[in-house]
Structures are given as C-alpha cells and as structure tokens.
Amino acid sequence: MILKKWSDSERVTLEVSALSSDGTGISRTDRGVVFVQGALPGEIVNAKIVSRKKDFMIADTISVERHSSGRVNPKCRYYGKCGGCQLQHASYDSQLKLKAELVRDAMTRIGGFERKSFDELVCEPSPSSWGYRNKAAFPVQDINGRIMTGFYRAGTHRLELIRNCLVNAEKINFMYKNILDSLGRLNITGYDERSHTGKLRHIISRTGMNTGDTLLSFVINGKISQKGIKSLASMVNASTVTLNYNSKPGNVILGTYTENLKGSGLITERLGNFVLSFDTASFFQVNTGQAEKLFSYASSQIESAKNVLELYSGTGSLTCYLARSAKYVTSVEEFRGAVHMAVRNLKANGFDNVHALCGRSEEVIADLKDSYDCVVLDPPRDGCAKSVIEAINNFGVKRIVYVSCNPATLARDCKIFSSHGYNLVSIRAFDMFPQTAHVETVVVLMH
C-alpha cells in the first residue's frame, strides 16, 4: 500500500537509487517516487518536498548524510542557479559511469533488451570536460529598466546574471565579457517575452576551436535603426557579425532571415582532415573534439558498405566522414540552408560522390528507389518517425548505424527495429556534454 504523499515543504530522509535523464536523483519510497535535485545514486539525503505531482514528487537536497564516493564540490559559483549544468557535483569519472547507466536503463526498460547485452558499455570521455562548448546563446531581457543578459535559471525563463561560464570555450567567454561591458551603453531595449516587446532577444556567439574564427549574432524582434545596427556591429571584435530577425512569439531562438553586418557570415572549423563552414543558423556539434571522435567511430561502423543512405544529415559534418569511406552517399536534410551548407562543405573537401536531397526524411524516403548497403541515422531528440523505420525495413537494408542524443527515443526505435528482425550488435556512448546529464550514443543494428 502506498501511503499518503508528503506535504509541500516537509523535510524527509531519502535514499537515492538511480539518476534520471535530467540529472536528478531517484528515490523510490513507500509514498511514491521522489525526484531529488542535487542528489546522486547511493546517497542518503535530507531533503525538502518542493512539488507534488500526480505520479511523483520533487524534492531539493538540504544535506547529505551518506555521500557518494563520486561527489565533489561544484567548480562554478552559479551552479544550482543557472540551468545549464546538472552534474557538476559528480566527479568526471562518476559522470561517465552515470551516463553509461542512463543508456543501459533506457535500452532495458524502454527497449526491452537484456541487460547483459550492455555489461561492457562505457561512455567515451570528452577530450575536455571544461571549456569545450564552441557555441552559446544568451537570452536578453530588461530588468528594472536595465538591459541584461545571462542564462536562464533551471526550469524557468528568469535570467541568472553570470560573468563567465566554465563549460564555454575561452573565446566565447572573452566575447561575452566584452558584451557585458558594452551592453549598458546600447540605445536598445531588451526583450519581454510576455508582452512581446523590446528589440534584442538573444546574443549568439560561436567559435572554431581549431581555427580561432569567431561569430557573433544578435537576434532582433522587428527592426532597429541604422544607428542601433552600427552600435551592435562595433560591440565585439569578431571574425563575422550578423543580425538575425525573429519577430515570432515563442521559445524558438532564431528567425529565418539573417543579415551580415561584418564579414561573410560564416566561420570555419576543422574536424580531423576536413575544413567545414557554418553560419548563424547551422547546427554544429558544440563539442568539437568529441565530435571528431564520434564521427570517426560512426563512419567506421558502415564497414564495407558502398551505397549509403544518410538521414537527418545537417550541414554535412558526418557526411564528409561517410563519403571518405563509401563509394556513394545519398544525404537527406529537411532545412534548405543546411543542405546548401552541406553541398558547400562537400565540395570544399573534394567530394563528388554525394547526392544531397532537401526534404523531410519521412517524405523523401518514400520516393527513394535505390538499393542501400547501410543507412546512417542522426535524428533530433524526438527520434525517428515510424514511417522512416518501416521504409528502412522495406528497403531490406542489412546494416543500420544510429546516432542518438536521447537514450529514451533511441531505445524506443531500436525496439521497433528489433520487431522487424534487426539485431543489436554494438553500442557505444559518447560524452558530448560534460557536466550535464546529456549523452550521445551510437548503435549498430543488423538484419
């Protein structure tokens, strides 16, 4: 019998047995499941109930009675306030073990696979566990009549005003410091998402970790004066500066039109032997060093495949690695700008064996007639549509390489592939986002 839930603000002692996908500890009690913020598996904590839901409760850790051997003091003074990181209170070795367990849990609990299949699963460490992020997006707001920026507090759209971020690359922090020093002198208002007023919504900074290129973009609600544009363009000495226009209400950061204020609007990065260009709106893995390891590994898993179909191909980063190994690659990407960037990157790196198609994978795949040796998937967090999985099965493809940023949807999709006769032959996790609860995984399935 489950007893009555604890009341809000009640102090309780909880034993934490696991970690959830958002980095909170999980305590299973006779009063129901409690998600305990700031707790690690194996710990006994004194906590305060802060929220009660239908099927669970949420608590904050007040003190730790029995510490995990992996507990450390967080390095960042904003940790627990800023919502960017969830695992700074765990040592890096512990983070890798916890992330491997997140993948194991999803594949057994959601996917229905036998746990012994994942006994050897490890999470590949990032080359850098701090200062690795090559991109940051800073929301801008008016607070008490002053324009201010920072990061959102966990689970909110309230700003936490920060001076620097320990997971951001040095050049990102350098540009951010200059922005903070100049922001108050701008004759421009910060954005209010409740009233949809104010001009400056976000500031986006990107850098090429291996090239030193820098990009700064200002996301604007509506139009601003030429004087305002000039003041933005002169704020920071970046390789290229752009203005992105987004007048739509909601949480989407970027609009569809970007104007160059300085430079070409592009920056370059080196991944292995490849030189890749990307712009303000391009998706590019935020951890350059780990992206090299992941793409190299994923491309090696196509083995002797000659004709490869790549779905959700983006700006061509992984495509270059595949084109180096395969005789022919057909890539499919929904966003036209990303396809243009992919064609540019493939040409710049000397590849003429890729046919780049623009369209939603769910729609394009229905019209494909070729025979493929291997399909490579790198879908968004929602995973693959069932129609994509059905089409791959109908192709009779023998080998699938699935790159995922969400263990839950990966496990769900692998379960469907398994029902079509595909066997899980290998799995490897990669820590693309140290200090957070996120993990990338590469799975190989064979029929």
Phi, psi and omega in degrees: 000130177275125180285168179300141181297151174296156180274161177302140179072001178290139178270132184221159173253128187229142172257128186261127186250341185204175178244137177275170184292345178260007174093004177269152177286153179244125175241122179258114187239173178287356176251008179116181182278136177238127173267121191249109181287133179086009180248153181242153177305140180091353183266152166249124187232151166269127187223162177244128177292123182248344181201142177238124177250178182299316187250358182198173175234159177238137181226154173255137176288128176264315178206163182246120179276317177236115186275144166291145177295343180266003182286136176226168175279128180300142181281331189268133181288345179264000184297135184094343176253300174295142183268010186287322183243150179235348189233024180294342179277004175245141176299160184295322177298321178293321178302317180296319179293320179295321181289322175299322180290325176301318179292314178305312183298315180296317184291330179272314185285317182266316184282336180080014180277156179289137184298328182297342177294343187240018181300326184266004183293128174233163176255120182294126181292151174285146175304329177227133178261351174227153176064028186263342188285125179265006180211144173214143176240119183253114175292148182240135179219160168268124178234116182053042176082004180243140177279128187218158179217167181169221173234158177289144170291155185304126175073013182223176168246030174265136185284137164256117184279116184242159177259330177200166182230125187287342178267349177280149177298155182304319181290329175296314179295325178296314178296321182296319178299317178296324177297314180300321181291335186255343190300318183294342181270355180284139175269064185209148183264150174278162188276142173242106186289340178288318180260355182057040177240169184092155191260311187269116185264311182216155169238124183246130177235139180224153176215149171273112185296329182258356181241335183085357177297149178226145178228136176232132180228138177251124180265120190246139172267107182084215181242156175230165183290162176299325177296319178294320179298316180296322180293324177293317183297334184262003185295316188223144179274079178259159179300321179214144182232134181229162175239120179252135184256121178221103181254012181269135173297158178120185187264354179294128187286310190260146170270185187269348183240132180234134180248135177278128175259331181207135178077195187274348187086358182240151166233161181245155175218150175256127171240111185058236179269002186259143173250122186238140177253148174209161185242192183305315188269352185292139169280131176213133182307134187285345181247095188299312183298319180285329176299321177301314181295316183294313182294322179297316179293312183300318181292330178291339184278353175283346178052241188265014181300136181258324182242109189246137172254123178247122179254146183061056193273349176062220185269011172095013181297302178292329181303320179300317179296320179292319182295333178290331185260325186266159176286323183210138179233132169253117181252144182231126180217139185285321189270123186300319179300322179292323178295315177302318180293323179296315179300318178298315182292320179295317179295317181297332180261011171082019181263130175235018183250025180236131174253110184266121181250141179254123178160167177289134182305322182299330182266317183295318187297335180292337184259357182283137184244347184291168174257129184243140176281330187207143172244132176248126182243136172219069187283169173292182187301333181287349179079197183272144169290150180301327181296327177293315180298317179298318181294320178298317178297320181293331176295336185076027180295133183276330189228133178233131173247115187247116176259126187227145174253008183218104182303327183294311180286331173299312181297318178301313182291321178296326177298320179292315176302319181299324179293342177266006176099006177277138179254138176283114185254338176201154179210136178216134179260149180229131178275092180277340187226071178305149181077358176242175179268003183279148180212142175259150181221141174242123181241141172246128178241142180225146178260000000 
